[in-house]
Amino acid sequence: MTQTRPVFYVSDGTGITAETIGHSLLTQFADTRFTTDRISFVDTAEKAREAANRIREAGEAAGARPIVVNSCVDNELYRILAESGGLMLDIFAPFIEPLERELGEQRSLRVGQAHGMVNFEAYHRRINAMNYALTHDDGMIMDFEDAEIILVGVSRAGKTPTCVYLALHYGIRAANYPLTEEDLEADRLPAKLRSHRHKLFGLTIDPIRLHQIRQERRPNSRYSQLDTCKREVAQAEHIFLNEKLTTLSTTHTSIEEIASKVLTTLGIHREMF
Amino acid sequence: MTQTRPVFYVSDGTGITAETIGHSLLTQFADTRFTTDRISFVDTAEKAREAANRIREAGEAAGARPIVVNSCVDNELYRILAESGGLMLDIFAPFIEPLERELGEQRSLRVGQAHGMVNFEAYHRRINAMNYALTHDDGMIMDFEDAEIILVGVSRAGKTPTCVYLALHYGIRAANYPLTEEDLEADRLPAKLRSHRHKLFGLTIDPIRLHQIRQERRPNSRYSQLDTCKREVAQAEHIFLNEKLTTLSTTHTSIEEIASKVLTTLGIHREMF
Protein backbone atom coordinates (compact mmCIF):
# COMPACT_ATOMS: atom_id res chain seq x y z
CA MET A 1 0.00 0.00 0.00
CA THR A 2 1.36 3.40 -0.93
CA GLN A 3 1.20 5.87 1.88
CA THR A 4 0.40 9.47 1.03
CA ARG A 5 2.49 11.96 2.88
CA PRO A 6 0.90 15.32 3.76
CA VAL A 7 3.08 18.34 3.08
CA PHE A 8 2.29 21.86 4.27
CA TYR A 9 3.90 25.03 3.01
CA VAL A 10 3.52 27.50 5.87
CA SER A 11 4.41 31.15 5.64
CA ASP A 12 3.86 34.55 7.22
CA GLY A 13 3.56 35.88 3.66
CA THR A 14 2.24 34.36 0.45
CA GLY A 15 4.06 31.05 0.94
CA ILE A 16 5.51 31.17 -2.57
CA THR A 17 9.13 30.86 -1.41
CA ALA A 18 8.29 27.89 0.84
CA GLU A 19 6.33 26.18 -1.93
CA THR A 20 9.02 26.82 -4.54
CA ILE A 21 11.82 25.22 -2.55
CA GLY A 22 9.52 22.58 -1.07
CA HIS A 23 8.37 21.52 -4.51
CA SER A 24 11.98 21.32 -5.71
CA LEU A 25 12.85 19.09 -2.75
CA LEU A 26 9.88 16.78 -3.29
CA THR A 27 10.75 16.22 -6.97
CA GLN A 28 13.92 14.55 -5.68
CA PHE A 29 11.89 11.83 -3.92
CA ALA A 30 10.15 9.91 -6.63
CA ASP A 31 8.95 6.90 -4.59
CA THR A 32 6.77 8.83 -2.17
CA ARG A 33 3.33 10.20 -2.95
CA PHE A 34 2.68 13.62 -1.49
CA THR A 35 -0.45 15.70 -0.98
CA THR A 36 0.42 19.34 -0.62
CA ASP A 37 -1.32 22.31 0.94
CA ARG A 38 -0.35 25.90 1.50
CA ILE A 39 -1.15 27.94 4.61
CA SER A 40 -0.41 31.58 3.88
CA PHE A 41 -0.30 34.75 5.99
CA VAL A 42 0.37 32.96 9.30
CA ASP A 43 1.47 36.05 11.20
CA THR A 44 -0.11 35.69 14.66
CA ALA A 45 0.11 33.07 17.40
CA GLU A 46 -3.56 32.27 16.90
CA LYS A 47 -3.14 31.60 13.18
CA ALA A 48 -0.10 29.47 13.97
CA ARG A 49 -2.17 27.39 16.44
CA GLU A 50 -4.90 26.93 13.79
CA ALA A 51 -2.27 25.89 11.28
CA ALA A 52 -0.68 23.45 13.76
CA ASN A 53 -4.08 21.86 14.41
CA ARG A 54 -4.75 21.48 10.72
CA ILE A 55 -1.33 19.90 10.20
CA ARG A 56 -1.76 17.50 13.14
CA GLU A 57 -5.20 16.41 11.91
CA ALA A 58 -3.93 15.82 8.37
CA GLY A 59 -1.17 13.64 9.81
CA GLU A 60 -3.65 11.62 11.84
CA ALA A 61 -5.97 11.20 8.86
CA ALA A 62 -3.13 10.07 6.60
CA GLY A 63 -1.46 7.90 9.21
CA ALA A 64 1.85 9.52 8.34
CA ARG A 65 3.90 12.27 9.91
CA PRO A 66 3.33 15.53 8.02
CA ILE A 67 6.17 17.53 6.55
CA VAL A 68 6.11 21.25 7.29
CA VAL A 69 8.08 23.48 4.94
CA ASN A 70 8.19 26.67 6.97
CA SER A 71 9.21 30.20 6.05
CA CYS A 72 7.82 32.05 9.10
CA VAL A 73 10.74 34.05 10.44
CA ASP A 74 9.35 34.54 13.98
CA ASN A 75 10.71 32.01 16.49
CA GLU A 76 7.53 31.93 18.55
CA LEU A 77 5.42 31.06 15.48
CA TYR A 78 7.94 28.35 14.61
CA ARG A 79 7.65 26.90 18.11
CA ILE A 80 3.84 26.74 17.87
CA LEU A 81 3.96 25.14 14.41
CA ALA A 82 6.44 22.55 15.67
CA GLU A 83 3.81 21.43 18.21
CA SER A 84 1.94 19.92 15.27
CA GLY A 85 4.41 17.03 15.50
CA GLY A 86 5.35 17.45 11.82
CA LEU A 87 8.88 17.24 10.45
CA MET A 88 9.88 20.90 10.46
CA LEU A 89 11.99 22.09 7.53
CA ASP A 90 12.83 25.72 8.17
CA ILE A 91 13.90 27.03 4.78
CA PHE A 92 15.79 30.10 6.03
CA ALA A 93 17.41 28.86 9.25
CA PRO A 94 20.44 27.04 7.80
CA PHE A 95 21.56 30.08 5.83
CA ILE A 96 21.04 32.90 8.31
CA GLU A 97 24.05 32.24 10.52
CA PRO A 98 26.60 31.95 7.65
CA LEU A 99 25.16 35.09 6.05
CA GLU A 100 25.23 37.05 9.33
CA ARG A 101 28.86 36.07 9.83
CA GLU A 102 29.84 36.88 6.24
CA LEU A 103 27.97 40.19 6.03
CA GLY A 104 28.68 41.31 9.60
CA GLU A 105 25.02 42.18 9.94
CA GLN A 106 22.14 40.77 11.97
CA ARG A 107 19.14 39.60 9.94
CA SER A 108 16.08 41.74 10.45
CA LEU A 109 12.82 39.91 11.00
CA ARG A 110 10.81 41.45 8.24
CA VAL A 111 7.72 39.39 7.85
CA GLY A 112 6.57 38.24 4.44
CA GLN A 113 8.50 40.77 2.39
CA ALA A 114 9.74 38.59 -0.42
CA HIS A 115 6.55 38.62 -2.47
CA GLY A 116 4.95 41.75 -1.07
CA MET A 117 4.86 45.17 -2.68
CA VAL A 118 8.22 46.40 -1.51
CA ASN A 119 9.00 48.90 -4.20
CA PHE A 120 6.20 50.72 -5.96
CA GLU A 121 8.37 51.83 -8.85
CA ALA A 122 9.51 48.30 -9.69
CA TYR A 123 5.96 47.07 -9.26
CA HIS A 124 4.74 49.70 -11.65
CA ARG A 125 7.32 48.66 -14.22
CA ARG A 126 6.01 45.13 -13.89
CA ILE A 127 2.39 46.12 -14.53
CA ASN A 128 3.39 48.28 -17.47
CA ALA A 129 5.39 45.42 -18.97
CA MET A 130 2.36 43.21 -18.55
CA ASN A 131 0.15 45.68 -20.41
CA TYR A 132 2.83 45.91 -23.07
CA ALA A 133 2.87 42.14 -23.55
CA LEU A 134 -0.92 41.99 -23.84
CA THR A 135 -1.16 44.88 -26.30
CA HIS A 136 1.83 43.69 -28.35
CA ASP A 137 0.66 40.12 -28.53
CA ASP A 138 0.21 38.36 -31.83
CA GLY A 139 1.63 41.20 -33.90
CA MET A 140 -1.37 43.38 -33.03
CA ILE A 141 0.82 46.46 -32.79
CA MET A 142 3.70 46.47 -35.23
CA ASP A 143 5.76 49.13 -33.46
CA PHE A 144 8.72 47.45 -31.81
CA GLU A 145 10.70 50.55 -30.78
CA ASP A 146 9.99 50.04 -27.07
CA ALA A 147 10.33 46.26 -27.10
CA GLU A 148 13.27 44.76 -25.23
CA ILE A 149 12.65 41.31 -26.66
CA ILE A 150 10.70 40.16 -29.72
CA LEU A 151 9.81 36.48 -29.98
CA VAL A 152 9.29 35.24 -33.53
CA GLY A 153 7.64 32.00 -34.62
CA VAL A 154 4.65 30.34 -36.21
CA SER A 155 1.27 30.51 -34.51
CA ARG A 156 1.11 28.38 -31.29
CA ALA A 157 4.84 27.90 -30.91
CA GLY A 158 4.76 29.25 -27.32
CA LYS A 159 5.37 32.97 -27.85
CA THR A 160 2.50 34.47 -25.87
CA PRO A 161 2.95 32.60 -22.56
CA THR A 162 6.68 33.34 -22.66
CA CYS A 163 6.09 37.07 -23.26
CA VAL A 164 3.63 37.24 -20.40
CA TYR A 165 6.02 35.34 -18.12
CA LEU A 166 8.89 37.70 -18.99
CA ALA A 167 6.67 40.68 -18.20
CA LEU A 168 5.27 39.29 -14.95
CA HIS A 169 8.52 38.05 -13.48
CA TYR A 170 11.15 40.34 -14.93
CA GLY A 171 9.24 43.49 -15.86
CA ILE A 172 10.50 43.07 -19.42
CA ARG A 173 8.64 44.52 -22.40
CA ALA A 174 8.38 41.46 -24.62
CA ALA A 175 6.53 41.59 -27.93
CA ASN A 176 5.83 38.69 -30.19
CA TYR A 177 5.48 38.36 -33.91
CA PRO A 178 3.70 35.44 -35.54
CA LEU A 179 5.17 34.70 -38.96
CA THR A 180 2.48 35.22 -41.59
CA GLU A 181 1.83 33.23 -44.73
CA GLU A 182 3.44 36.08 -46.70
CA ASP A 183 6.58 36.06 -44.54
CA LEU A 184 6.91 32.30 -44.93
CA GLU A 185 6.45 32.49 -48.70
CA ALA A 186 8.83 35.44 -49.01
CA ASP A 187 11.36 33.40 -47.00
CA ARG A 188 12.42 36.43 -44.97
CA LEU A 189 11.49 38.52 -41.99
CA PRO A 190 9.47 41.69 -42.58
CA ALA A 191 11.56 44.88 -42.71
CA LYS A 192 9.98 46.13 -39.47
CA LEU A 193 11.58 43.24 -37.61
CA ARG A 194 14.93 43.25 -39.36
CA SER A 195 15.77 46.66 -37.94
CA HIS A 196 15.50 45.14 -34.44
CA ARG A 197 17.71 42.16 -35.05
CA HIS A 198 19.44 42.30 -31.64
CA LYS A 199 16.07 41.87 -29.89
CA LEU A 200 14.93 38.86 -31.90
CA PHE A 201 14.69 35.28 -30.69
CA GLY A 202 13.13 32.44 -32.71
CA LEU A 203 10.84 29.82 -31.25
CA THR A 204 10.20 26.59 -33.08
CA ILE A 205 8.32 23.40 -32.24
CA ASP A 206 7.97 19.82 -33.39
CA PRO A 207 5.32 19.77 -36.17
CA ILE A 208 3.48 16.81 -34.61
CA ARG A 209 3.13 18.62 -31.28
CA LEU A 210 2.09 21.76 -33.14
CA HIS A 211 -0.55 19.76 -34.97
CA GLN A 212 -1.92 18.45 -31.63
CA ILE A 213 -2.07 21.94 -30.15
CA ARG A 214 -3.73 23.48 -33.20
CA GLN A 215 -6.21 20.61 -33.43
CA GLU A 216 -7.52 21.53 -29.99
CA ARG A 217 -7.92 25.09 -31.06
CA ARG A 218 -9.45 24.68 -34.52
CA PRO A 219 -10.17 21.00 -35.08
CA ASN A 220 -9.84 19.68 -38.63
CA SER A 221 -9.01 23.02 -40.16
CA ARG A 222 -6.40 23.66 -42.79
CA TYR A 223 -4.55 25.58 -40.07
CA SER A 224 -4.23 22.50 -37.87
CA GLN A 225 -3.45 19.90 -40.57
CA LEU A 226 -0.19 18.06 -40.03
CA ASP A 227 0.94 19.01 -43.54
CA THR A 228 0.39 22.69 -42.86
CA CYS A 229 2.30 22.41 -39.56
CA LYS A 230 5.21 20.60 -41.22
CA ARG A 231 5.47 23.14 -44.02
CA GLU A 232 5.21 26.19 -41.74
CA VAL A 233 7.79 24.90 -39.26
CA ALA A 234 10.23 24.04 -42.06
CA GLN A 235 9.78 27.48 -43.63
CA ALA A 236 10.15 29.26 -40.28
CA GLU A 237 13.31 27.33 -39.41
CA HIS A 238 14.72 28.20 -42.82
CA ILE A 239 14.14 31.89 -42.14
CA PHE A 240 15.75 31.64 -38.67
CA LEU A 241 18.78 29.99 -40.23
CA ASN A 242 19.07 32.58 -43.01
CA GLU A 243 18.71 35.46 -40.59
CA LYS A 244 21.07 33.80 -38.08
CA LEU A 245 18.57 34.06 -35.23
CA THR A 246 19.15 32.09 -32.06
CA THR A 247 16.35 29.54 -31.96
CA LEU A 248 14.89 27.22 -29.35
CA SER A 249 12.47 24.36 -29.72
CA THR A 250 9.64 24.62 -27.20
CA THR A 251 8.49 21.02 -27.64
CA HIS A 252 10.02 19.74 -24.40
CA THR A 253 10.73 23.08 -22.81
CA SER A 254 8.70 24.78 -20.09
CA ILE A 255 7.84 28.48 -20.11
CA GLU A 256 10.42 29.04 -17.34
CA GLU A 257 13.12 27.31 -19.34
CA ILE A 258 12.32 29.24 -22.52
CA ALA A 259 12.37 32.53 -20.59
CA SER A 260 15.70 31.66 -18.93
CA LYS A 261 17.30 30.76 -22.25
CA VAL A 262 16.03 33.89 -24.00
CA LEU A 263 17.43 36.08 -21.22
CA THR A 264 20.78 34.28 -21.22
CA THR A 265 21.07 34.46 -25.03
CA LEU A 266 20.19 38.15 -25.28
CA GLY A 267 22.38 38.96 -22.27
CA ILE A 268 19.59 40.53 -20.25
CA HIS A 269 19.68 40.31 -16.47
CA ARG A 270 16.85 41.49 -14.29
CA GLU A 271 15.99 40.62 -10.74
CA MET A 272 13.05 38.30 -10.63
CA PHE A 273 9.72 39.36 -9.13
CA MET B 1 31.84 53.54 1.89
CA THR B 2 29.16 51.04 1.06
CA GLN B 3 30.51 47.83 -0.35
CA THR B 4 28.46 46.06 -2.99
CA ARG B 5 28.29 42.35 -2.49
CA PRO B 6 28.04 40.15 -5.60
CA VAL B 7 25.47 37.37 -5.40
CA PHE B 8 25.17 34.53 -7.92
CA TYR B 9 22.22 32.21 -8.29
CA VAL B 10 23.68 29.07 -9.83
CA SER B 11 21.61 26.15 -11.03
CA ASP B 12 21.64 23.09 -13.24
CA GLY B 13 18.14 24.16 -14.33
CA THR B 14 16.49 27.56 -14.73
CA GLY B 15 17.78 28.89 -11.41
CA ILE B 16 14.32 30.03 -10.37
CA THR B 17 14.33 28.07 -7.11
CA ALA B 18 17.78 29.38 -6.17
CA GLU B 19 16.80 32.95 -6.99
CA THR B 20 13.48 32.71 -5.15
CA ILE B 21 15.00 31.58 -1.85
CA GLY B 22 18.11 33.71 -2.34
CA HIS B 23 16.02 36.82 -2.87
CA SER B 24 13.98 36.02 0.26
CA LEU B 25 17.19 35.67 2.27
CA LEU B 26 18.67 38.92 0.98
CA THR B 27 15.55 40.93 1.89
CA GLN B 28 16.38 40.05 5.51
CA PHE B 29 19.70 41.94 5.30
CA ALA B 30 18.80 45.57 4.79
CA ASP B 31 22.19 47.16 5.45
CA THR B 32 24.07 45.42 2.66
CA ARG B 33 23.89 46.37 -1.02
CA PHE B 34 23.81 43.40 -3.36
CA THR B 35 24.28 43.00 -7.09
CA THR B 36 22.72 39.79 -8.29
CA ASP B 37 23.27 37.58 -11.30
CA ARG B 38 21.86 34.25 -12.40
CA ILE B 39 23.86 31.47 -14.04
CA SER B 40 21.42 28.88 -15.39
CA PHE B 41 21.79 25.42 -16.92
CA VAL B 42 25.17 24.65 -15.31
CA ASP B 43 25.09 20.93 -15.97
CA THR B 44 28.66 20.05 -17.00
CA ALA B 45 32.06 20.37 -15.33
CA GLU B 46 33.09 22.83 -18.02
CA LYS B 47 30.11 25.11 -17.42
CA ALA B 48 30.78 24.91 -13.68
CA ARG B 49 34.40 26.00 -14.25
CA GLU B 50 33.23 28.93 -16.39
CA ALA B 51 30.75 29.88 -13.68
CA ALA B 52 33.42 29.62 -10.97
CA ASN B 53 35.71 31.91 -12.96
CA ARG B 54 32.96 34.47 -13.43
CA ILE B 55 32.17 34.38 -9.72
CA ARG B 56 35.83 34.74 -8.71
CA GLU B 57 36.33 37.69 -11.08
CA ALA B 58 33.20 39.44 -9.79
CA GLY B 59 34.51 39.05 -6.24
CA GLU B 60 37.89 40.50 -7.20
CA ALA B 61 36.25 43.41 -9.03
CA ALA B 62 33.96 44.19 -6.10
CA GLY B 63 36.61 43.65 -3.45
CA ALA B 64 34.14 41.47 -1.55
CA ARG B 65 33.64 37.74 -1.24
CA PRO B 66 30.79 36.66 -3.53
CA ILE B 67 27.79 34.75 -2.25
CA VAL B 68 26.82 31.68 -4.25
CA VAL B 69 23.25 30.47 -3.86
CA ASN B 70 23.54 27.04 -5.40
CA SER B 71 20.92 24.52 -6.46
CA CYS B 72 23.10 22.15 -8.52
CA VAL B 73 22.48 18.72 -7.07
CA ASP B 74 25.67 17.10 -8.40
CA ASN B 75 28.49 16.98 -5.84
CA GLU B 76 31.24 17.33 -8.43
CA LEU B 77 29.66 20.51 -9.83
CA TYR B 78 29.33 21.85 -6.28
CA ARG B 79 33.03 21.16 -5.64
CA ILE B 80 34.07 23.06 -8.78
CA LEU B 81 31.80 26.01 -7.93
CA ALA B 82 33.23 26.14 -4.40
CA GLU B 83 36.68 26.74 -5.92
CA SER B 84 35.44 30.22 -6.81
CA GLY B 85 36.11 31.12 -3.17
CA GLY B 86 32.54 32.35 -2.72
CA LEU B 87 30.39 31.70 0.33
CA MET B 88 28.48 28.59 -0.77
CA LEU B 89 24.84 28.38 0.27
CA ASP B 90 23.53 25.05 -0.93
CA ILE B 91 19.76 25.44 -0.84
CA PHE B 92 18.89 21.73 -0.85
CA ALA B 93 21.67 20.19 1.28
CA PRO B 94 20.30 20.97 4.77
CA PHE B 95 16.95 19.33 4.03
CA ILE B 96 17.97 16.19 2.17
CA GLU B 97 19.21 14.18 5.14
CA PRO B 98 16.11 14.81 7.36
CA LEU B 99 13.84 14.00 4.39
CA GLU B 100 15.71 10.82 3.52
CA ARG B 101 15.46 9.67 7.13
CA GLU B 102 11.76 10.56 7.40
CA LEU B 103 10.71 9.11 4.04
CA GLY B 104 13.01 6.09 4.17
CA GLU B 105 14.07 6.87 0.62
CA GLN B 106 17.28 8.07 -1.00
CA ARG B 107 17.02 11.31 -2.95
CA SER B 108 17.48 10.84 -6.66
CA LEU B 109 19.75 13.29 -8.42
CA ARG B 110 17.36 14.54 -11.02
CA VAL B 111 18.91 17.58 -12.54
CA GLY B 112 16.89 20.76 -12.95
CA GLN B 113 13.46 19.17 -12.76
CA ALA B 114 11.62 21.71 -10.66
CA HIS B 115 10.86 24.17 -13.45
CA GLY B 116 11.16 21.84 -16.39
CA MET B 117 8.36 20.24 -18.32
CA VAL B 118 7.78 17.24 -16.10
CA ASN B 119 4.17 16.51 -16.84
CA PHE B 120 2.75 17.34 -20.24
CA GLU B 121 -0.85 17.13 -19.09
CA ALA B 122 -0.37 19.62 -16.27
CA TYR B 123 1.60 21.83 -18.62
CA HIS B 124 -1.19 21.71 -21.14
CA ARG B 125 -3.71 22.72 -18.47
CA ARG B 126 -1.49 25.68 -17.70
CA ILE B 127 -1.35 26.86 -21.30
CA ASN B 128 -5.09 26.41 -21.72
CA ALA B 129 -5.73 28.41 -18.55
CA MET B 130 -3.49 31.13 -19.94
CA ASN B 131 -5.46 31.26 -23.18
CA TYR B 132 -8.63 31.33 -21.12
CA ALA B 133 -7.41 34.32 -19.10
CA LEU B 134 -6.44 36.21 -22.24
CA THR B 135 -9.70 35.52 -24.07
CA HIS B 136 -11.84 36.18 -20.97
CA ASP B 137 -10.08 39.40 -20.08
CA ASP B 138 -11.98 42.63 -19.63
CA GLY B 139 -15.40 41.02 -20.00
CA MET B 140 -14.69 40.27 -23.66
CA ILE B 141 -16.50 36.96 -23.45
CA MET B 142 -19.45 36.99 -21.09
CA ASP B 143 -19.72 33.22 -20.69
CA PHE B 144 -18.51 32.30 -17.23
CA GLU B 145 -19.58 28.64 -17.16
CA ASP B 146 -16.01 27.35 -17.37
CA ALA B 147 -14.50 29.96 -15.08
CA GLU B 148 -13.14 28.81 -11.74
CA ILE B 149 -12.67 32.35 -10.49
CA ILE B 150 -14.17 35.65 -11.63
CA LEU B 151 -12.53 38.85 -10.44
CA VAL B 152 -14.83 41.87 -10.37
CA GLY B 153 -13.87 45.53 -10.08
CA VAL B 154 -13.58 48.89 -11.80
CA SER B 155 -11.17 49.29 -14.71
CA ARG B 156 -7.47 49.23 -13.62
CA ALA B 157 -8.07 47.75 -10.17
CA GLY B 158 -5.60 44.90 -10.82
CA LYS B 159 -7.84 42.21 -12.28
CA THR B 160 -5.93 41.31 -15.46
CA PRO B 161 -2.45 40.72 -13.96
CA THR B 162 -4.01 38.62 -11.21
CA CYS B 163 -5.95 36.47 -13.69
CA VAL B 164 -2.84 35.89 -15.78
CA TYR B 165 -0.82 35.04 -12.68
CA LEU B 166 -3.46 32.54 -11.51
CA ALA B 167 -3.40 30.90 -14.93
CA LEU B 168 0.39 30.79 -15.28
CA HIS B 169 1.18 29.52 -11.82
CA TYR B 170 -1.86 27.48 -10.86
CA GLY B 171 -3.43 26.53 -14.18
CA ILE B 172 -6.65 28.15 -13.00
CA ARG B 173 -9.24 29.48 -15.46
CA ALA B 174 -9.70 33.00 -14.13
CA ALA B 175 -12.00 35.46 -15.88
CA ASN B 176 -12.44 39.08 -15.01
CA TYR B 177 -15.35 41.43 -15.25
CA PRO B 178 -14.93 45.21 -15.27
CA LEU B 179 -17.97 46.90 -13.76
CA THR B 180 -19.59 49.08 -16.41
CA GLU B 181 -21.17 52.48 -16.01
CA GLU B 182 -24.58 50.75 -16.22
CA ASP B 183 -23.71 48.26 -13.47
CA LEU B 184 -22.50 51.06 -11.22
CA GLU B 185 -25.63 53.13 -11.83
CA ALA B 186 -27.91 50.11 -11.37
CA ASP B 187 -26.08 49.45 -8.09
CA ARG B 188 -26.00 45.72 -8.71
CA LEU B 189 -24.09 43.00 -10.50
CA PRO B 190 -25.36 41.87 -13.90
CA ALA B 191 -27.50 38.72 -13.83
CA LYS B 192 -24.82 36.77 -15.72
CA LEU B 193 -22.48 37.20 -12.77
CA ARG B 194 -24.98 36.68 -9.99
CA SER B 195 -25.51 33.08 -11.02
CA HIS B 196 -21.80 32.44 -10.34
CA ARG B 197 -21.69 33.98 -6.90
CA HIS B 198 -19.38 31.33 -5.40
CA LYS B 199 -16.70 32.18 -7.98
CA LEU B 200 -16.75 35.93 -7.44
CA PHE B 201 -14.10 38.00 -5.70
CA GLY B 202 -14.11 41.81 -5.58
CA LEU B 203 -11.01 43.94 -6.09
CA THR B 204 -10.97 47.54 -5.00
CA ILE B 205 -8.30 50.24 -4.87
CA ASP B 206 -7.60 53.61 -3.33
CA PRO B 207 -9.14 56.26 -5.66
CA ILE B 208 -5.99 58.40 -5.60
CA ARG B 209 -3.83 55.48 -6.73
CA LEU B 210 -6.46 54.61 -9.36
CA HIS B 211 -6.35 58.19 -10.60
CA GLN B 212 -2.53 57.97 -10.94
CA ILE B 213 -2.75 54.69 -12.86
CA ARG B 214 -5.49 55.92 -15.20
CA GLN B 215 -3.68 59.21 -15.79
CA GLU B 216 -0.76 57.28 -17.27
CA ARG B 217 -3.11 55.43 -19.52
CA ARG B 218 -5.38 58.22 -20.72
CA PRO B 219 -4.05 61.52 -19.43
CA ASN B 220 -6.59 64.22 -18.55
CA SER B 221 -9.59 62.22 -19.68
CA ARG B 222 -12.90 62.00 -17.90
CA TYR B 223 -11.97 58.36 -17.22
CA SER B 224 -8.88 59.33 -15.26
CA GLN B 225 -10.29 62.31 -13.32
CA LEU B 226 -10.01 61.94 -9.57
CA ASP B 227 -13.74 62.63 -9.20
CA THR B 228 -14.59 59.81 -11.61
CA CYS B 229 -12.26 57.43 -9.73
CA LYS B 230 -13.75 58.37 -6.36
CA ARG B 231 -17.30 57.89 -7.57
CA GLU B 232 -16.62 54.57 -9.33
CA VAL B 233 -14.74 53.09 -6.37
CA ALA B 234 -17.49 54.14 -3.94
CA GLN B 235 -20.17 52.66 -6.19
CA ALA B 236 -18.23 49.43 -6.69
CA GLU B 237 -17.61 49.01 -2.97
CA HIS B 238 -21.30 49.56 -2.36
CA ILE B 239 -22.16 46.77 -4.77
CA PHE B 240 -19.59 44.42 -3.14
CA LEU B 241 -21.13 45.14 0.26
CA ASN B 242 -24.70 44.60 -0.97
CA GLU B 243 -23.78 41.37 -2.71
CA LYS B 244 -21.66 40.24 0.25
CA LEU B 245 -18.59 39.63 -1.91
CA THR B 246 -15.23 39.12 -0.28
CA THR B 247 -13.19 42.13 -1.31
CA LEU B 248 -9.54 43.07 -1.23
CA SER B 249 -7.85 46.40 -1.77
CA THR B 250 -4.97 46.11 -4.23
CA THR B 251 -3.43 49.47 -3.31
CA HIS B 252 -0.59 48.02 -1.24
CA THR B 253 -0.91 44.43 -2.34
CA SER B 254 1.27 42.62 -4.85
CA ILE B 255 -0.08 40.30 -7.54
CA GLU B 256 1.24 37.32 -5.57
CA GLU B 257 -0.53 38.46 -2.41
CA ILE B 258 -3.82 39.10 -4.24
CA ALA B 259 -3.63 35.65 -5.87
CA SER B 260 -2.87 33.96 -2.53
CA LYS B 261 -5.77 35.68 -0.81
CA VAL B 262 -8.22 34.89 -3.61
CA LEU B 263 -7.26 31.20 -3.48
CA THR B 264 -7.50 31.06 0.31
CA THR B 265 -10.89 32.83 0.33
CA LEU B 266 -12.43 30.67 -2.38
CA GLY B 267 -10.91 27.53 -0.84
CA ILE B 268 -9.04 26.52 -3.98
CA HIS B 269 -5.78 24.63 -3.67
CA ARG B 270 -3.58 23.84 -6.63
CA GLU B 271 0.05 22.97 -6.77
CA MET B 272 2.08 25.85 -8.00
CA PHE B 273 3.93 25.73 -11.33
Interface residues (C-beta under 8 A of the other chain):
Chain A: R5 G13 T14 G15 I16 T17 E19 T20 I21 H23 S24 L25 T27 Q28 F29 A30 D31 T32 T36 D37 R38 S40 F41 R65 I67 S71 V73 L87 L89 I91 F92 A93 P94 F95 I96 P98 L99 E102 L103 E105 R107 S108 L109 R110 Q113 A114 H115 G116 M117 V118 Y123 R126 I127 M130 L134 D137 T160 P161 V164 Y165 L168 H252 T253 S254 I255 E256 E257 A259 S260 K261 T264 H269 E271 M272
Chain B: R5 G13 T14 G15 I16 T17 E19 T20 I21 H23 S24 L25 T27 Q28 F29 A30 D31 T32 T36 D37 R38 S40 F41 R65 I67 S71 V73 L87 L89 I91 F92 A93 P94 F95 I96 P98 L99 E102 L103 E105 R107 S108 L109 R110 Q113 A114 H115 G116 M117 V118 Y123 R126 I127 M130 L134 D137 T160 P161 V164 Y165 L168 H252 T253 S254 I255 E256 E257 A259 S260 K261 T264 H269 E271 M272
